[in-house]
């Protein structure tokens, strides 16, 4: 008898994942409200883009110019183009 192996559904992107990765910790409640407004697809897209944006912000070492997390989420800033020198090749 063959056993059927069910593929597990990928875990949903969570606010805890986002908060852990975002390099500037400010206004957590506002950030969580903004996160909860996103579609599941946008949550995944935001987390994926955040990897590159985080690298960019940390490389610049100018955290005062990093947007607050709620601002970044509300503005769909993960869709912005990274500066050419920081784009993945």
C-alpha positions, 0 to 999 in steps of 0.5 A, a space after each residue: 500500500 502506498 502512503 500519500 505524503 501531503 505537502 505542507 502549505 508554506 507558512 504565511 508571512 507574519 508580522 513577527 517575521 517583518 519586525 525581526 528583519 526591519 532594521 529600524 524599530 519604531 511605532 510597532 503598533 502603527 507598523 502592525 496595523 499597516 501590516 494587517 492591511 496588506 494582502 497575503 501576496 503583498 506580505 510575501 513581496 514585502 518580506 522578500 524585498 526587505 532582504 535587499 532594502 535592509 542590506 542597502 540601509 545597513 550598508 549606508 550606515 545612515 539609519 536616520 534616513 531609513 523610513 519608519 516601518 509603518 511608512 514603508 508598508 503604507 507606501 508600498 515602498 517594497 515596490 520602489 527600485 533600489 539604487 543601481 549599485 545595490 540591485 541584485 545581479 
